[in-house]
Amino acid sequence: MGDRRRNLAVLAAAVLCLVELRTISPKEVSRRWRYLRHYAFESLESRRFAGAATSFDRNYFVFLNSVRRNLPADARGRGVALFGLERSSRAYYLAAYWLAPTPALASPDRIPPGWLAAVYGDRQPGGWLPVASVFHGMIYQAPQ
């Protein structure tokens, strides 16, 4: 059964490859092959950093990655309110995806109890206590 599945998968990949090759120019095939060879052994973070999803603000992506790495272990069950974001859905969606499974809100009017605030830029929420310094920003917690 395993050999049959593997053979069908190889056949399906070959057919898909032939269909794709017929619809795009040889120059484009060459460009895509160079891209794949270049990024094949890069880390997942490097590949995502080079992608279109982060092209609107590369520093924002590095900030999010830094927030994710510096979140206290107990924050995963609570959540993070993000401030200083570009007012767009792409900034929020990138944050929600990159910080998952930790819940994230973009510039909320009210921060849920127990959540942390991650600020992109140098703005500081009044009275909040710093938890960690991150790339181009800071993580804060509410005063007790």
N, C-alpha and C positions, 0 to 999 in steps of 0.2 A: 504493500500500500504506500509506503514512504517513497519508494523509487518512482512510482507512478505519479504521485503528487509533485515530486521534484521535477520530473520530466515535463509535466504539464505547465508548471511554473516557468521553466526555462523556455518552453515553446511559446507561452503567452508573452513573456518578456521579449522574445525575438520578434514575434509578430508586431507587438507594440513599437519596438525599435524601428522596424521596417516601415510601418505606417508613418511614424514621426519623421524618418529620414526622407520620405517622399514628399512631405509637406513643407519642409524648410530647406533653405539654400545650403550648399556645402560650406559657405563662409560662416553661416550661423552655427552649423554643426561643429565646425572647428573652434569657434569662440566658446561654445558651451563645453566642449571637451577640455579646453584649456582651463576654464573656470572650475570644472569638476576636479581636474588633476591638481589644481592649485589649492583648493579648499578641502580636499578629501581627508587629509590628515590633520587638519586644524581642529581645535576644540569646538564644541557646540557653541560656546559663548562667542568665539571668534567668528564663526560662520553667521551667527545671528547678528552680530555687530556689523558685519559687512552687508547685511540684507537690506531690503527696501523698508521693512517695518520700522527701522531705527533711523532712517535717512533724514527725517525732519529735525532731529536733535540728537546727535551721537552722544553728547555729554549726558543727556537725560537717561539714556540707556545705561551708561556706566554708573550713574547715580542709582538707578533702580537695582542694578546688580550689587552695588555696594550696600544698599539698604537690605536686600535679601540676605546677604552674607552676615550682616551685623545685627539682625533682629535677635532679641533675646529668645531663648527656646520657648518660653511660655507665650510669646506673642503670636505664635502660629494659630492658636485657638481663639485669639481675640481678634485682632485686625489692625490695619494701618490706614490712617487718614493722610492723604497726600496733598501737600500745598506747594504752590509755586509752579504748577504745571501750566503748560500751554492750554488754553481753553479749547480743546478739541477732543473728539471721541477717540482719536488714534492714540493720544497720550494716555488716556484712561485705559483703553483696551490693552495697550502694551503693559501698563502697570498691573492690571488685573491678571493678565496671562503670566507675566514674569514673576509676580509675587505669590501666585497660587501654590499651595492651597490656602494661604493666609488671605482673608478677605481684605479688600482695598476699596476706599472711597476717595473720589477726587474732589477736593475743596468743599467738604460738606459744611453746612451752616452750623451743625452741631455734631460733635464727635461722640460716638457711643461710649458709655462708661467702660474703662479698662483698656481702651484702644490706645495705640501710640500715634504720634504725629511725625511724619517724615516730611521735612521741608527742603525743597529744591531751591537753593539760593540762600540769601543771608537773613531772611525774615525770621523772627523768633516769636512764637506764640507767647503772649504775656503770662508770666508766672509758671510756665512749664519748665520742667527740669531736663537738662540734656542727658541722653542715654548713651549715644555714640555719635562720633563724628564720621561722616561718610563723604564720598566724593561730591563736591559742590553742594553740600548740605549738612543736615543734622537730623538725628532721630531724637524726639522728645517724649516724655511721659507727663501725664497730668500730675499736679501737686497732690499729695495725700491729704 
